[in-house]
Amino acid sequence: MRVVDRRTQFSRRGFLTAGGAATAGLVALSVSSGVIASPTGAWAVSVTHLKPETMQTLIQMARDIYPHDRLADLYYAAAVSGYDDQAGEESSVKAMIEEGVADLDGLAEASHGRRYAEVGWEAERVALLRRIEQDPLFQTLRSGLVVGLYNNSEVWPKFGYEGASAEQGGYLDRGFDDIDWV
């Protein structure tokens, strides 16, 4: 019997370091003219049609709608970066996104005195999202993330998914008959 442990192994020190970096990354995405960057400089997303602050809010919304603590903001940024391209092609999409984010930021400022992306507690941001869950922006983002986030093959190993088996010979030769107790 073959035993494969596909879990990522963390040491206590590595876990605390990564957790601290992830927490800092959530709070401190760097927003400058046309670019959203991680605080470590490990990745950046250029923004050409939407406001950079709007893209920062979309990234935070994506993380709050589909929260996975082990996924870096990079994957969420990649999942929502297509909305910038769509905003350049269709003015109605740009208006829907900019107005939806402005409404969400208005709710956040009324409740917490700061923009949505700057609200520190996830529970408070989720409460704000529940207030707009029937709005077109939320519905568009929620449905788009199903494909944009989970169809990214770079994310699959983070969830322990190896991908489709057909290209690798199918399941029959890749562990299907490994059990020896039958």
Kinemage of the C-alpha trace (Angstrom):
@kinemage 1
@onewidth
@group {chain A} dominant
@subgroup {mainchain}
@vectorlist {calphas} color= white
{ca met a 1} P 0.000 0.000 0.000
{ca arg a 2} L 1.318 3.389 -0.956
{ca val a 3} L 0.843 6.156 1.576
{ca val a 4} L 1.152 9.628 0.160
{ca asp a 5} L 1.033 12.570 2.519
{ca arg a 6} L 0.149 15.533 0.305
{ca arg a 7} L -0.325 17.979 3.102
{ca thr a 8} L 2.023 20.912 3.288
{ca gln a 9} L 4.257 20.564 6.307
{ca phe a 10} L 4.699 23.650 8.464
{ca ser a 11} L 7.018 24.172 11.354
{ca arg a 12} L 5.740 26.314 14.167
{ca arg a 13} L 8.181 29.066 13.220
{ca gly a 14} L 7.221 28.888 9.534
{ca phe a 15} L 3.529 28.952 10.388
{ca leu a 16} L 3.900 32.041 12.578
{ca thr a 17} L 6.051 33.795 9.985
{ca ala a 18} L 3.647 33.032 7.127
{ca gly a 19} L 0.616 33.909 9.223
{ca gly a 20} L 2.123 37.243 10.199
{ca ala a 21} L 3.043 38.015 6.611
{ca ala a 22} L -0.426 37.058 5.392
{ca thr a 23} L -2.083 39.227 8.026
{ca ala a 24} L 0.177 42.144 7.167
{ca gly a 25} L -0.537 41.577 3.488
{ca leu a 26} L -4.269 41.813 4.040
{ca val a 27} L -3.975 45.126 5.723
{ca ala a 28} L -1.244 46.703 3.701
{ca leu a 29} L -1.708 46.084 -0.006
{ca ser a 30} L 0.172 48.913 -1.573
{ca val a 31} L -1.960 51.066 -3.830
{ca ser a 32} L -0.302 53.520 -6.150
{ca ser a 33} L -1.183 54.980 -9.499
{ca gly a 34} L -2.198 52.045 -11.632
{ca val a 35} L -0.607 49.305 -9.510
{ca ile a 36} L -1.637 47.109 -6.598
{ca ala a 37} L 1.384 45.482 -4.982
{ca ser a 38} L 2.039 43.164 -2.092
{ca pro a 39} L 3.922 44.745 0.803
{ca thr a 40} L 6.851 42.395 0.156
{ca gly a 41} L 6.991 43.263 -3.521
{ca ala a 42} L 6.502 39.610 -4.434
{ca trp a 43} L 3.687 40.382 -6.846
{ca ala a 44} L 1.844 43.304 -8.384
{ca val a 45} L -1.205 43.810 -10.571
{ca ser a 46} L -1.484 46.706 -12.956
{ca val a 47} L -4.811 48.459 -13.147
{ca thr a 48} L -5.589 50.440 -16.283
{ca his a 49} L -9.358 50.965 -16.425
{ca leu a 50} L -10.553 50.824 -12.826
{ca lys a 51} L -9.331 52.939 -9.952
{ca pro a 52} L -6.541 51.185 -8.009
{ca glu a 53} L -8.594 51.576 -4.824
{ca thr a 54} L -11.472 49.813 -6.569
{ca met a 55} L -9.206 46.881 -7.459
{ca gln a 56} L -7.960 46.763 -3.855
{ca thr a 57} L -11.575 46.505 -2.693
{ca leu a 58} L -12.329 43.782 -5.267
{ca ile a 59} L -9.361 41.742 -4.005
{ca gln a 60} L -10.547 42.090 -0.407
{ca met a 61} L -14.123 41.232 -1.415
{ca ala a 62} L -12.872 38.115 -3.214
{ca arg a 63} L -10.964 37.045 -0.116
{ca asp a 64} L -14.014 37.616 2.075
{ca ile a 65} L -16.463 35.854 -0.263
{ca tyr a 66} L -14.248 32.761 -0.687
{ca pro a 67} L -11.956 32.806 2.348
{ca his a 68} L -8.981 30.481 2.259
{ca asp a 69} L -6.355 31.362 4.816
{ca arg a 70} L -3.641 29.458 2.951
{ca leu a 71} L -4.115 31.323 -0.326
{ca ala a 72} L -2.030 34.420 -0.868
{ca asp a 73} L -3.631 37.604 -2.127
{ca leu a 74} L -1.858 36.965 -5.424
{ca tyr a 75} L -4.433 34.326 -6.400
{ca tyr a 76} L -7.357 36.573 -5.493
{ca ala a 77} L -5.795 39.439 -7.457
{ca ala a 78} L -5.395 37.175 -10.485
{ca ala a 79} L -9.023 36.069 -10.149
{ca val a 80} L -10.407 39.621 -10.208
{ca ser a 81} L -7.908 41.202 -12.618
{ca gly a 82} L -10.138 40.267 -15.559
{ca tyr a 83} L -12.703 42.800 -14.360
{ca asp a 84} L -10.236 45.565 -15.200
{ca asp a 85} L -10.103 44.329 -18.795
{ca gln a 86} L -13.901 44.042 -18.952
{ca ala a 87} L -14.215 47.583 -17.609
{ca gly a 88} L -12.059 48.786 -20.508
{ca glu a 89} L -14.247 47.002 -23.046
{ca glu a 90} L -17.694 47.813 -21.646
{ca ser a 91} L -18.503 51.086 -19.977
{ca ser a 92} L -21.568 49.540 -18.325
{ca val a 93} L -19.347 46.991 -16.527
{ca lys a 94} L -17.009 49.750 -15.397
{ca ala a 95} L -19.937 51.798 -14.082
{ca met a 96} L -21.432 48.776 -12.280
{ca ile a 97} L -18.114 47.972 -10.573
{ca glu a 98} L -17.175 51.549 -9.665
{ca glu a 99} L -20.683 52.351 -8.369
{ca gly a 100} L -20.936 49.055 -6.470
{ca val a 101} L -17.589 49.598 -4.770
{ca ala a 102} L -18.498 53.221 -3.997
{ca asp a 103} L -21.752 52.024 -2.383
{ca leu a 104} L -19.873 49.398 -0.367
{ca asp a 105} L -17.260 51.938 0.717
{ca gly a 106} L -20.096 54.286 1.706
{ca leu a 107} L -21.638 51.597 3.906
{ca ala a 108} L -18.230 50.873 5.439
{ca glu a 109} L -17.540 54.519 6.135
{ca ala a 110} L -20.975 54.986 7.717
{ca ser a 111} L -20.463 51.948 9.958
{ca his a 112} L -16.710 51.966 10.632
{ca gly a 113} L -15.374 55.320 9.462
{ca arg a 114} L -13.127 53.813 6.785
{ca arg a 115} L -13.247 52.193 3.344
{ca tyr a 116} L -14.275 48.534 3.040
{ca ala a 117} L -10.736 47.329 2.301
{ca glu a 118} L -9.502 49.103 5.428
{ca val a 119} L -12.019 47.531 7.831
{ca gly a 120} L -9.856 45.344 10.030
{ca trp a 121} L -12.127 42.518 11.113
{ca glu a 122} L -13.376 39.923 8.669
{ca ala a 123} L -16.683 39.558 10.532
{ca glu a 124} L -17.369 43.273 10.076
{ca arg a 125} L -16.561 43.100 6.359
{ca val a 126} L -18.758 40.024 5.930
{ca ala a 127} L -21.627 41.872 7.634
{ca leu a 128} L -21.193 44.632 5.063
{ca leu a 129} L -21.175 42.089 2.230
{ca arg a 130} L -24.426 40.581 3.511
{ca arg a 131} L -26.032 43.983 3.095
{ca ile a 132} L -25.136 44.056 -0.622
{ca glu a 133} L -25.427 40.359 -1.467
{ca gln a 134} L -28.335 40.993 -3.869
{ca asp a 135} L -26.528 43.811 -5.685
{ca pro a 136} L -25.175 43.234 -9.220
{ca leu a 137} L -21.562 43.766 -8.130
{ca phe a 138} L -21.724 41.086 -5.455
{ca gln a 139} L -23.523 38.606 -7.706
{ca thr a 140} L -21.094 39.233 -10.578
{ca leu a 141} L -18.052 38.854 -8.351
{ca arg a 142} L -19.384 35.782 -6.534
{ca ser a 143} L -20.228 33.896 -9.707
{ca gly a 144} L -17.080 34.992 -11.535
{ca leu a 145} L -14.832 33.846 -8.715
{ca val a 146} L -16.077 30.278 -8.968
{ca val a 147} L -14.235 30.031 -12.281
{ca gly a 148} L -11.622 32.761 -11.786
{ca leu a 149} L -10.313 31.382 -8.505
{ca tyr a 150} L -10.952 27.661 -8.600
{ca asn a 151} L -10.111 27.129 -12.283
{ca asn a 152} L -6.579 28.411 -11.685
{ca ser a 153} L -4.307 25.356 -11.870
{ca glu a 154} L -1.768 27.081 -9.611
{ca val a 155} L -4.340 26.990 -6.799
{ca trp a 156} L -5.167 23.296 -7.127
{ca pro a 157} L -2.135 21.960 -5.221
{ca lys a 158} L -3.026 24.262 -2.305
{ca phe a 159} L -6.262 22.282 -1.971
{ca gly a 160} L -4.636 18.897 -2.570
{ca tyr a 161} L -6.156 18.501 -6.027
{ca glu a 162} L -3.803 17.102 -8.648
{ca gly a 163} L -5.913 18.159 -11.578
{ca ala a 164} L -7.694 16.094 -14.186
{ca ser a 165} L -6.535 12.503 -14.269
{ca ala a 166} L -7.178 11.847 -17.959
{ca glu a 167} L -3.939 13.581 -19.059
{ca gln a 168} L -1.967 11.561 -16.505
{ca gly a 169} L -3.287 8.123 -17.409
{ca gly a 170} L -6.542 8.117 -15.464
{ca tyr a 171} L -7.317 7.070 -11.925
{ca leu a 172} L -6.916 3.346 -12.570
{ca asp a 173} L -3.111 3.586 -12.678
{ca arg a 174} L -2.779 6.423 -10.185
{ca gly a 175} L -3.909 5.061 -6.874
{ca phe a 176} L -7.296 3.547 -7.623
{ca asp a 177} L -6.107 0.015 -6.868
{ca asp a 178} L -3.500 0.849 -4.208
{ca ile a 179} L -5.610 -0.361 -1.309
{ca asp a 180} L -4.487 -3.783 -0.166
{ca trp a 181} L -7.150 -4.517 2.420
{ca val a 182} L -9.823 -5.544 -0.100
